[in-house]
Amino acid sequence: MITRQKAICVLVAVVLSIAMLGGCNSGANKSASDEIIIGAVYPLTGAVASTGQNIKKGIDLAVEDINASGGVLGKKIEIVYGDTQGDPKIGMSEAERLMTQSNVPVMLGAYQSGVTEVISQVAEKNATPLLSAISTADVLTTRGYKYFFRMAPTNMMYLRDMVQYVVDWNAKSHSNLKTVAIIADNTLLGQETAKWGKYWADKQGLSVIKVILYSRDAADLSSEVVTLKSAKPDVLMVDPYVSDAILLVKTMHEQGFKPKIMISKATGVIDPNFIKNLHSQAEGITTAVEWNKGMSKGKDINQKFEAKYGIPMNGHSAEAYTAVWVLKTAIEQAGEPNRDKIRAALANLKIEKKFPNGPGIMLPYDKISFEAIELAGQQHLNLNVNATLGIAQIKSDEYKTVWPFSVAEVQPVVPLPW
């Protein structure tokens, strides 16, 4: 027989359970109704975490600015992060989690092209739009994926402009730098860097005399540098992630290898840890940049970034900041955070000079749109064909824009001043 006291205890327990369930449900409904979530997968820990964290800073500043100005469709944005740790398998798992458990309507990511390649497969399978602000491997937009969009220039574009810088320097300085060596890691990214470096060098009358592809996260690059030194190239083109970039430069100093020009893609050489670890050893190295502090655009955004984080923006954080504004615009044009409607909005997006009710495009171009186009014999889908680059040189621990020469802050120093 149930006593009155026991009955009251049971009743209280039931009421508390209902209240707790109601609280959980109301919290979920509040999240669904008051916030629009965006998934973001980047290497927040691991060997390239400094780059991933820098990208995150750009994203977080954009979210702060957007939410302060009214949000999206009257709701605040919330970023739900996944940590790839720089590993494609972990990246795939994190992307799957965000798409199937967090049910994000749209994604940002990733950094390394090899990770983005597998994440984009997950996005296509789950019919979730994925915008890559930074990954550059050409193959990413050649697979006909409807849900993958790339804002960044491709490897082909990077190497085109890196070679053009050398050609323009020859013309400007009456030099005759003709021989080129290329070193990159033996990943999807590095393989494409070698391919397009040779392609554009041949087109422009330069001669690639040595190509070296090494295993990423190298413990030692001595033999590779000895091989490069013996080849005696005028120009060294490189594409390492940050730990390899630091090791490469230190080894070059140890071995006394000094090409006249050393030019990098915007990977490890623009990572905040690169100069921090090398200082004067990095002097004179040039790198392609998606954005640089000395450019005329984005100065007000960079001032806020520096005030908040104590360092200037670089190309990665500037692209990440811009990508969030792209997604804001697409979601507003879609009218709701619906995956297929956002995909359609991205496919038809046309942003010129300034975001609606937002800042101007801070990157060194004035239009963002995602097109189907053939480039160098490859058919691309959802590629931002408007993306362009600059070249910066490290001078006294700062990146100074040196090309195009028409907008240069300073004149480049050639040869390397080591």
N, C-alpha and C positions, 0 to 999 in steps of 0.2 A: 504494500500500500504506500502511495507517494504522500509524504507529509506536506503540510502547507509550506514549510520552509524550503523543502526540496523543489516544490513547484515554482516558488518565487525565484530560486536560483536558476532553474532551467529557463524560465521566462526572461530573466535578465541576460542570460547568455545568448539567447536567441535574438533579443533586441540589439545587444552589442554587435553580434555577428552581422545582422542586417545593416546596422549603422556603418560598420567597417566596410562592408561590400558597397554600400551606397557611396561612402567616401571615396573608395577606389574608382568606382564608375564615374562619379562626378569629376574626379581628377582627370580621368582619361578623356571625358567629353570636353573638359575645359581645355586640355591640350589640343584636342582636335579642332575646337572652335576658335580658340584665341591665338594659336600659333601655326605658322606654316613651317614644317620641318624640311630641311635639305640635308642629304647625306654627303659626307666628304671623307674620302679614303686617301691617306697620305702616310709616309714613313715618319711617325712621331717618335719612334725609338729605333735603335739600330745604327748601322754605319752611316746612313745619310740623314739621321734625325735632325741635324742642324738645318738642312735644307727644308725638310718637312715642317719643322717648327716655324721657320721663316715664312713659308707659304701660309701656314695657319694664322700667323699674325696679320697677313694681308686680308685673309677671309674674315677674321674677327673684326678688323677695323671697318670693313665694308658693312658687315651686319650691324655694327654699332651706329654707323652713319645712316643706314637705311631705316633702322628702328627709330632713331631719333627724329627722322623726318616723316614718320607716319606708317612705316612698315610697308607691307605688300597687301593690297586689297583690304587695307584697314587692320591687318594683323601683323604681329611681330614675326620675324624670321628666327628660327632656332636651328643651329647646325648640330647634327649628330655625327660625331667623328668615329671613324674606324682606323686603326693603326695597322698599316701593311707590314711594318718593320723592314720594309725594303724587299720583302719576299713575295713572289707571285702567288704561291699557294696560300699564304696567310692573307694576302690581298683579296684573293678570290673568296675565301671564307668570310672575311669582313664585309665585302660587298654583298654577298648572299645574305648575311645577317641583316644588314641595313635595309635591303630590298624586301625580304620576306618576313622579318620580325618587326622592324621599326616601320615598315611600309612607307618608306620615303617616296615622294612622288617624282623626285629628280635627284641626280647625284653630281658631285664634283670629284675629279680624280683622274689618274693618280699623278705621280711625279715620274718615276722611271718608266720608260716605254714598255719594257718587258712586263711590268706589273699592270700597266694600263691595258696591254693586249689581252690579258686574261680577264680583267675586270669588265672590259667591254663585251666579252662573250657572255658574262653573267647578266649584264644589262640588257643585251639583245634577247637572251632567253626569257628574262622577266619583263620585257617590254617597258623598261625604265630608261628615260633619257639620261645620258651621261655626257657631261661637258668636260673636256680636258683643256685646261688653260695652258698647260706646260709641255706635255709629252710630244716629242717631235718626230718619232719614227714614221717615215712615209707610209708604211704598210697599214697603219692604223685606220686611215681613211680610204683605203683601196679595196676593202672587203665587202663593200655594199651594205654595211650595217646601217639600218634606218634610225637607230636610237643613239648612235655615237656621233658626237659633234666635237670638232677640234678648233680652238681659237688660236693656238700658237702657230707660228711658222713651222714648216716641215724641215726635216734634215736637208732635203734638197735645197730649200731656200737659204738655210744657214750657210751651207758650204758654197752656194752661189755667191753670197755676199762676202764671205771670208776670202774667197779667191778674187773677187772684184776689188776688195781693199788692196790686195797685193798688186794687182794690175794697175790700179789708180795711183798707188804709191810709186811704182816704176815710172809712170808717166809724169807725175808731179816732181819727182826728185831726179829724173833722168838716170834712174838705176836700172840694173839688169838682173833682178832676182828671178831666177828661172827654175831652180830645182827645189822640189818639195818632198818632205817625208811626212808620213801620217802615223800617229800612234793613238790607239783607242782600245777600250776593253772589248773582249770577244763576246759581246752581247748583241742583241738585235740592234740597239742604238749604235754601238761601235762599228758593227758591220756595215750599216748604212752610211755612217760617217766616212768610212774608207771608200765605199762605192761612189758616193757623190763628190767626195774630194777629188778622186781621180777623174770623174766625169767632167767636172767644171774646169779642173786644171788643163785637161786635154783640149777642151773647148777654147780656153784662153791662151793656149800656147805655152803653158808651163809643163814641166816634166816631173812626174811623181817617180822618185827613184827608190823609195823604200816604204813599205807598209808593214806595221807591226800591230798585231792584235794579241793582247795579253789577258790572262785570267783576272777578273774583277776582284777587288779587295786584295791586291797583291801585297805580299810580305817583302818583296825585294824586286827592284826594277833595274838592277845593275847591268845585267847582260843586255837588256833591251836598250839602255842608254849607250852602252859601248858600241852596239851595232849602229845606232843612229849617228853617233859621233864619227864612226868610220865612214859613213855614207856622205858626210859633209854637206847636208842640204842647206840651201839659202833660207828656206822657210820650213818651220815645223808646225804642222797642224795637229791639234790634240783634242781629245774628247773624253776626259776622265771624270768620274765622280770625285767628291772632295778628298777623301783619304788618299786615293791614288794620285790626284793632282798634286797634293802636298808632297807625297813621296817622290813623284816624278821630278819636281823642281829641285828638291833637296839633292836627289841623285845627280841631276844635271850639274849642279854646282860642285858636287864632290868629284865628278868625272871631268870637269872643265869643258862641258859641251855647251856652246853658245851659238845657236843659229842667229842669223841677222834679225829675223822676225819669228816670234813664237805667238801663234794665234789659236785661241781655244773657242769651242762652242760654249754656249752659256750653260755649262753644267757645274762642275766643281770649282772652276776659277771664279765664279761670282758668288759662291757660298760665303756667308759671313766668316766662317772659320779659316778660309784660305789665306787672306791677308794677315789675320790674327796669328797664324802659325808661321808665316814666312817673312812678313815685313819687307825689309830691303831685298831679300832674295827674290821677291815677286816683282821688283821694279822693272818696268818696261814691257811686261807681258801684256798682250792684247787679247781681247775676248769679244765675241759677238754679244750684244745685249739687246733684250727686248725693251728695256727702259733703263735710263740712267739719271742720276740726280741732276746732272748738268743740262739735261734736255729742257726745252722751253715749256713743256706740258707737265701737269701734275704736281707742280711745286707746292700748292696748298695742301694737297693730300699727303705729300711726303712730309711736310712740316708737322702735321698731326701724327703721322706714323713715328717720326723721330721723337716727338714729345712724349708719346705713349711708351715706346720701346727702347729709346736710347740709341738706335742705329738708323741709318737711312734705308729707305726701300731699295730693293734691287729689281731686276726684271721679273724674278719669280713672284715676289710679293706684290708687285704692280699688276702682273697678269692675274693673280689670284683675286686681288681687290676688284679688278675689272670684271672677272668672271661672275662674281656674285651679283653685280649690277646687271649683267646680261641675263642671269636667271630671274632676277626681280622683274625685268622688263618682259621676259617670256611668260612668266606666271600671270602677270597683269593682263597681257594680251590674250592668254588662254582663258582668263576669267575665273579660274578655279585651279586648285592644285591637283589636276587630273593628269596622269602620265601621258596619255595619248594627245590630249589637248596641248600640253606643254611641248611635246615633241613636234606637233604641227606648228606651234608658235615659233619654236626655234628654227624650223625649216624655212619659215617665211620672214624671219626677223630681218629688219633693216634699221640699223642705228647709224646715224650720221652726226659726227662731231660731238654730240651731247646726248646723254641718256634722258628720257622723258622725266621731268621733275627731279633731275639728278645732276651729277657733275659732267664735265666734258670727258671724252675719252682721253685718258692720260698716256696711253701708249703712242708710239710714233707713227700713227696712221689715224685717219678720220672716219673710217667706216668699218662696221662689223656686220657681216652677213655670212651665211653658210651655204656654199654653192657646190654644184656638181661641175667638175672641170677636169680637163686632161692637162697634166703637167709632165713634161719630159717623157712622154709615152705611157704614163700611168693615169688611169681614170680614178679620180677622187670623188667622194660623196661627203657632203656636210663639212666642207673645209672653208675656213675663213681666208679667202684668197687675198684679202686686203692687208694681211699682216706683213709688216716690214721690220727691219732690224737696223741697229747702229753698231759701231765698233768703238770700244773704250780701251784705254791703256791705263795700267796702274802706274800712278805717279805719287810718290810720298804717301803711300797707304790709302790713296783714293782712286776711284775709277773716273777718268776724264774722257769725255767723248772726243774722238779724233776722226771719225768718219761717219757719214759723208762729210767731206771736207767743207762743204758749204755751211754746215751747222756745227763745226768742230769748236769745242771750248779751247783746245790747245793743239799745237802741231805735234804729230807723233815723233817719238824719238826712235831712230833706227841707225845703227844696230842696237841690240839689247845692251844696256849700260852696265853690265856686270864686270 
